Amino acid sequence: MFKQYKLRNYKFILVMYVMILNVIGILLIGSAKPSVQSKQILGMIAGLTIMVMLSLIDYNFILKFSWLIYFFMIGVLLLVMFAGDDAGGAQRWFEIGSFRFQPSELAKILIILFFAYFFMKHEEKINTPKVLILSFVLAGIPLALILKQPDLSTTIVTALIFAALLFVAGLSYKIVTGVLAVSIPSAVIMFTLLIQDKLPFIKSYQVTRVMAWLYPDDYPADAYQQQNSIMAIGSGQLWGKGLNNTDATSVKNGNFIPEPQTDFIFAVAGEELGFIGTVIIIILLLFITIECILIARKAKDTAGKMICCGFAALVGFQSLVNIGVASGVLPNTGLPLPFVSYGLTSLLSLYIGVGLVLNVGLQPKKY
């Protein structure tokens, strides 16, 4: 369970990137919604504690419980459907006192852990139909449960994480090429059907969001969120208006940015920290992603490599979607910006991921 590690292998640079980004997030949350800033500070303290503890536990020991982890994940995703708190037409959370627990956020990390074990075990047979079909079934169950909540954005990001893990595990380029040849035209057809509201698994409000993204002038009631976000980002110009400013022309101060502490925290960053501040946030997210990939290159086994690449995919894809939504590049959907947005389940889950990556870094392969 515990091993004798060398301090020089501890990736303090990754911890530094994460802490700087988290502190920036806490400052932005304090400006966006001061009442929840103290909770985020406690979340950071708890997260760092969990991160350090997990970084010292051999990840191979944790992977011995992979099937228990998988069934626990399925259990909580099922439980939230029946006993979860219903808010805004979605049943995604458990109310625990004054805190909310969102199982789908933790599921992203648990899926990485499970498939790191699964793909390592079947490494030599990864391209056989039996293993591929089984992996898609095992991934499809939690994805279907998340989609049922409904939470399309988390489903998409989690599916992308699974796809990244499958690729890293050694999926044949012939299969990848074949899938792309089929999926690209299929995506075009599905998008056409989506805007015509002919996809049964897509809710009507999700169709409206896409239409509002494509034609904001025709759907002003649904497009205002992104339009105000774009306006806020642009209004910050180079250096921003400053944290906690009282500027009367502030989009945030006028309550024109929806959920400024969570989904649209990047809009607050753009308005208050300006172009420089947003670039710093993007660079830190990029550095975290790259550092995880660099650690993966030196991992001692396939499981360690996939834990690092899976977490890199989580941070990379989720950041891309959140920033894309806030800047109007992608349709409006709700996803937190890693280490920046308010959300204790998301923050603690991310710190769990960092702890696992750090442990992989403590056990590099021997040359």
DOVOZA-167431 format. One line per 2 residues: number of its first residue (from 1); for each residue x, y, z of C-alpha. Coordinates in nm, 2 decimals, padded with zeros to 4 digits, always signed. Each point is the difference from the previous one (the first is absolute). Layout:
N
NUM> X/Y/Z; ...
This chain:
367
1> +00.00/+00.00/+00.00; +00.27/+00.25/+00.10
3> +00.35/+00.00/-00.15; +00.33/+00.17/+00.05
5> -00.02/+00.29/-00.24; +00.28/+00.25/-00.11
7> -00.09/+00.36/+00.07; +00.17/+00.11/-00.33
9> -00.28/-00.20/-00.19; -00.28/+00.20/+00.16
11> -00.14/+00.23/-00.26; -00.01/+00.33/+00.20
13> -00.04/+00.19/-00.33; -00.34/-00.16/-00.06
15> -00.10/+00.08/+00.36; +00.11/+00.36/-00.06
17> -00.21/+00.04/-00.32; -00.30/-00.14/+00.17
19> +00.02/+00.21/+00.31; +00.06/+00.33/-00.20
21> -00.30/-00.08/-00.22; -00.22/-00.09/+00.30
23> +00.10/+00.32/+00.18; -00.10/+00.20/-00.31
25> -00.33/-00.19/+00.00; -00.06/+00.08/+00.37
27> +00.06/+00.37/-00.06; -00.24/+00.00/-00.30
29> -00.26/-00.18/+00.20; +00.03/+00.25/+00.28
31> -00.07/+00.27/-00.26; -00.28/-00.19/-00.17
33> -00.18/-00.13/+00.31; +00.17/+00.09/+00.33
35> -00.24/-00.23/+00.21; +00.16/-00.32/-00.14
37> +00.37/+00.11/+00.00; +00.06/-00.15/+00.35
39> -00.13/-00.34/-00.11; +00.24/+00.00/-00.30
41> +00.29/+00.08/+00.23; -00.10/-00.29/+00.22
43> -00.03/-00.21/-00.32; +00.36/+00.09/-00.10
45> +00.13/-00.09/+00.35; -00.18/-00.33/+00.00
47> +00.10/-00.06/-00.36; +00.37/+00.05/+00.07
49> -00.02/-00.23/+00.30; -00.16/-00.27/-00.21
51> +00.25/+00.06/-00.28; +00.30/-00.05/+00.23
53> -00.14/-00.31/+00.16; -00.09/-00.16/-00.34
55> +00.34/+00.09/-00.15; +00.17/-00.22/+00.26
57> -00.23/-00.30/-00.05; +00.12/-00.24/-00.28
59> -00.26/+00.03/-00.28; +00.04/-00.37/-00.08
61> -00.14/-00.07/+00.35; -00.30/+00.22/-00.08
63> -00.05/-00.18/-00.34; -00.04/-00.33/+00.18
65> -00.35/+00.13/+00.10; -00.09/+00.10/-00.36
67> -00.32/-00.20/-00.02; -00.11/+00.13/+00.34
69> +00.07/+00.35/-00.13; -00.20/-00.07/-00.31
71> -00.31/-00.14/+00.18; +00.02/+00.28/+00.26
73> -00.01/+00.25/-00.29; -00.30/-00.17/-00.16
75> -00.17/-00.02/+00.34; +00.02/+00.37/+00.08
77> -00.10/+00.09/-00.36; -00.31/-00.22/+00.04
79> -00.07/+00.13/+00.36; +00.00/+00.37/-00.11
81> -00.27/-00.08/-00.25; -00.23/-00.11/+00.28
83> +00.11/+00.18/+00.30; +00.18/+00.31/-00.14
85> -00.11/+00.36/+00.03; -00.20/+00.12/-00.30
87> +00.10/+00.35/-00.11; -00.08/+00.17/-00.33
89> -00.14/-00.32/-00.15; +00.33/-00.19/+00.06
91> +00.06/-00.26/+00.28; +00.38/+00.01/+00.04
93> +00.07/+00.07/+00.36; -00.02/-00.12/+00.35
95> -00.07/+00.26/+00.27; +00.23/-00.05/+00.30
97> -00.07/+00.28/+00.24; +00.10/+00.32/-00.17
99> +00.22/-00.19/-00.25; -00.09/-00.17/-00.33
101> +00.16/-00.32/-00.12; -00.01/-00.06/-00.38
103> +00.08/-00.37/-00.08; +00.07/+00.07/-00.37
105> +00.30/+00.22/+00.09; +00.16/-00.28/+00.20
107> -00.10/-00.25/-00.27; +00.25/+00.16/-00.24
109> +00.29/-00.09/+00.23; -00.14/-00.35/+00.08
111> -00.04/-00.08/-00.37; +00.37/+00.10/-00.05
113> +00.10/-00.23/+00.28; -00.21/-00.30/-00.11
115> +00.10/+00.01/-00.37; +00.37/+00.05/+00.10
117> -00.03/-00.34/+00.17; -00.22/-00.15/-00.27
119> +00.21/+00.10/-00.30; +00.32/-00.10/+00.17
121> -00.15/-00.35/+00.07; -00.10/-00.04/-00.36
123> +00.29/+00.19/-00.16; +00.10/-00.28/-00.23
125> -00.36/-00.05/-00.13; -00.11/+00.37/-00.01
127> -00.09/-00.02/-00.38; -00.21/-00.32/+00.02
129> -00.37/+00.03/-00.04; -00.07/-00.16/+00.34
131> +00.21/+00.25/+00.20; -00.13/+00.30/-00.20
133> -00.36/-00.10/+00.03; +00.04/-00.07/+00.37
135> +00.17/+00.34/+00.06; -00.27/+00.18/-00.19
137> -00.27/-00.17/+00.21; +00.18/+00.07/+00.33
139> +00.04/+00.37/-00.10; -00.35/+00.02/-00.14
141> -00.17/-00.08/+00.32; +00.13/+00.30/+00.21
143> -00.03/+00.23/-00.31; -00.37/-00.10/-00.04
145> -00.06/+00.07/+00.37; +00.16/+00.34/-00.02
147> -00.20/+00.08/-00.32; -00.32/-00.10/+00.17
149> +00.05/+00.26/+00.28; +00.00/+00.19/-00.25
151> +00.36/+00.12/-00.04; +00.10/+00.00/-00.37
153> +00.31/+00.21/+00.04; +00.15/-00.22/+00.27
155> -00.10/-00.31/-00.21; +00.19/+00.14/-00.30
157> +00.31/+00.09/+00.20; +00.00/-00.34/+00.18
159> -00.03/-00.17/-00.34; +00.29/+00.20/-00.13
161> +00.21/-00.11/+00.30; -00.09/-00.36/-00.07
163> +00.10/+00.04/-00.37; +00.33/+00.15/+00.11
165> +00.07/-00.29/+00.23; -00.09/-00.25/-00.28
167> +00.24/+00.18/-00.24; +00.28/+00.00/+00.26
169> -00.06/-00.37/+00.08; +00.12/-00.08/-00.36
171> -00.31/+00.01/-00.22; +00.10/-00.08/-00.35
173> +00.04/+00.29/-00.24; -00.21/-00.20/-00.25
175> -00.29/-00.01/+00.24; +00.05/+00.37/+00.08
177> +00.00/+00.09/-00.37; -00.31/-00.21/-00.06
179> -00.19/+00.15/+00.29; +00.09/+00.36/-00.12
181> -00.12/-00.09/-00.35; -00.33/-00.10/+00.14
183> -00.04/+00.24/+00.29; +00.07/+00.33/-00.19
185> -00.29/-00.04/-00.25; -00.21/-00.14/+00.28
187> +00.07/+00.30/+00.21; -00.11/+00.23/-00.28
189> -00.32/-00.20/-00.05; -00.07/+00.00/+00.38
191> +00.06/+00.38/+00.02; -00.25/+00.05/-00.28
193> -00.25/-00.22/+00.17; +00.07/+00.18/+00.33
195> -00.09/+00.35/-00.13; -00.31/-00.15/-00.15
197> -00.09/-00.15/+00.35; -00.01/-00.35/-00.13
199> +00.24/-00.17/+00.25; -00.21/-00.18/+00.27
201> +00.28/+00.01/+00.26; +00.05/+00.37/-00.03
203> -00.23/+00.22/+00.22; -00.18/+00.29/-00.16
205> +00.18/+00.26/+00.22; +00.33/-00.14/-00.13
207> -00.11/+00.05/-00.36; -00.10/+00.35/+00.09
209> +00.35/+00.07/+00.14; +00.16/-00.11/-00.33
211> -00.24/+00.21/-00.20; +00.07/+00.30/+00.22
213> +00.37/-00.05/-00.05; -00.05/-00.02/-00.38
215> -00.26/+00.28/-00.03; +00.03/+00.22/+00.31
217> -00.21/+00.28/-00.15; -00.29/-00.24/-00.05
219> +00.02/-00.14/+00.35; +00.08/+00.30/+00.23
221> -00.15/-00.15/+00.31; +00.23/-00.30/-00.02
223> +00.31/+00.16/-00.15; +00.04/+00.28/+00.25
225> +00.22/-00.21/+00.23; +00.27/-00.05/-00.25
227> -00.04/+00.34/-00.15; +00.05/+00.16/+00.34
229> +00.29/-00.22/+00.07; +00.17/+00.10/-00.33
231> -00.07/+00.37/+00.09; +00.15/-00.05/+00.35
233> +00.32/-00.16/-00.14; +00.04/+00.27/-00.26
235> -00.07/+00.29/+00.25; +00.31/-00.10/+00.21
237> +00.23/+00.09/-00.29; +00.37/-00.05/+00.08
239> +00.03/+00.03/+00.38; -00.36/-00.03/+00.12
241> -00.21/+00.21/+00.23; +00.14/-00.15/+00.32
243> -00.12/-00.26/+00.24; -00.30/+00.11/+00.22
245> -00.04/+00.32/-00.21; -00.31/+00.21/+00.04
247> -00.01/+00.12/-00.36; -00.36/+00.09/-00.09
249> +00.06/-00.12/-00.35; +00.11/-00.35/+00.11
251> -00.20/-00.28/-00.15; +00.06/-00.21/+00.31
253> -00.10/+00.27/+00.24; -00.32/+00.05/-00.19
255> -00.08/-00.37/+00.05; +00.00/-00.06/-00.38
257> +00.23/-00.30/+00.02; -00.18/-00.33/+00.10
259> +00.17/-00.22/+00.26; +00.31/+00.22/+00.00
261> +00.16/-00.21/+00.27; -00.03/-00.33/-00.19
263> -00.07/-00.04/-00.37; +00.09/+00.35/-00.10
265> +00.29/+00.07/+00.23; +00.22/+00.06/-00.31
267> -00.22/+00.30/-00.09; +00.07/+00.14/+00.35
269> +00.37/-00.06/-00.06; -00.02/+00.18/-00.34
271> -00.17/+00.30/+00.15; +00.20/+00.04/+00.31
273> +00.34/-00.13/-00.09; -00.01/+00.09/-00.37
275> +00.18/-00.17/-00.29; +00.31/-00.05/+00.21
277> -00.19/-00.18/+00.28; -00.19/-00.23/-00.24
279> +00.33/-00.09/-00.18; +00.16/-00.09/+00.33
281> -00.29/-00.23/+00.09; +00.02/-00.17/-00.34
283> +00.38/-00.04/+00.02; -00.03/-00.16/+00.35
285> -00.27/-00.24/-00.12; +00.22/-00.08/-00.30
287> +00.31/-00.05/+00.23; -00.20/-00.24/+00.23
289> -00.11/-00.20/-00.30; +00.35/-00.02/-00.15
291> +00.17/-00.08/+00.34; -00.24/-00.30/+00.04
293> +00.09/-00.12/-00.35; +00.38/+00.03/+00.08
295> -00.05/-00.20/+00.32; -00.19/-00.26/-00.21
297> +00.30/-00.04/-00.23; +00.21/-00.11/+00.29
299> -00.26/-00.22/+00.17; +00.11/-00.35/+00.09
301> -00.30/-00.18/-00.15; -00.30/+00.04/-00.22
303> -00.24/+00.07/+00.29; +00.21/+00.29/+00.12
305> +00.03/+00.14/-00.35; -00.38/-00.01/-00.04
307> -00.07/+00.16/+00.34; +00.21/+00.30/-00.10
309> -00.13/+00.02/-00.36; -00.36/-00.04/+00.12
311> +00.04/+00.28/+00.25; +00.16/+00.22/-00.27
313> -00.29/-00.08/-00.23; -00.24/+00.10/+00.28
315> +00.16/+00.34/+00.07; +00.06/+00.07/-00.37
317> -00.34/-00.09/-00.14; -00.20/+00.15/+00.29
319> +00.20/+00.33/-00.03; -00.05/+00.01/-00.37
321> -00.38/-00.04/+00.04; -00.03/+00.25/+00.28
323> +00.21/+00.27/-00.16; -00.17/-00.07/-00.34
325> -00.34/+00.05/+00.15; +00.10/+00.32/+00.18
327> +00.15/+00.15/-00.32; -00.29/-00.11/-00.22
329> +00.21/-00.26/-00.20; -00.22/-00.29/+00.12
331> -00.37/-00.03/+00.09; -00.10/+00.09/+00.35
333> +00.04/-00.29/+00.25; +00.09/-00.03/+00.36
335> +00.35/-00.12/+00.09; +00.23/+00.14/+00.27
337> +00.34/+00.14/-00.09; +00.26/-00.23/+00.17
339> +00.14/+00.14/+00.32; -00.16/+00.34/-00.07
341> -00.38/-00.04/+00.02; -00.18/-00.04/+00.33
343> -00.11/-00.36/+00.08; +00.13/-00.22/+00.28
345> -00.07/-00.33/-00.17; +00.19/+00.11/-00.31
347> +00.29/+00.15/+00.19; +00.05/-00.30/+00.23
349> -00.03/-00.24/-00.29; +00.27/+00.19/-00.19
351> +00.23/-00.01/+00.30; -00.06/-00.37/+00.02
353> +00.12/-00.02/-00.36; +00.31/+00.21/+00.07
355> +00.09/-00.22/+00.29; -00.02/-00.31/-00.22
357> +00.21/+00.17/-00.27; +00.26/+00.10/+00.26
359> +00.03/-00.36/+00.12; +00.06/-00.12/-00.35
361> +00.28/+00.26/-00.02; +00.15/-00.13/+00.32
363> +00.04/-00.34/-00.17; +00.17/+00.07/-00.33
365> +00.12/-00.29/-00.22; +00.36/-00.10/+00.05
367> +00.23/+00.03/-00.30
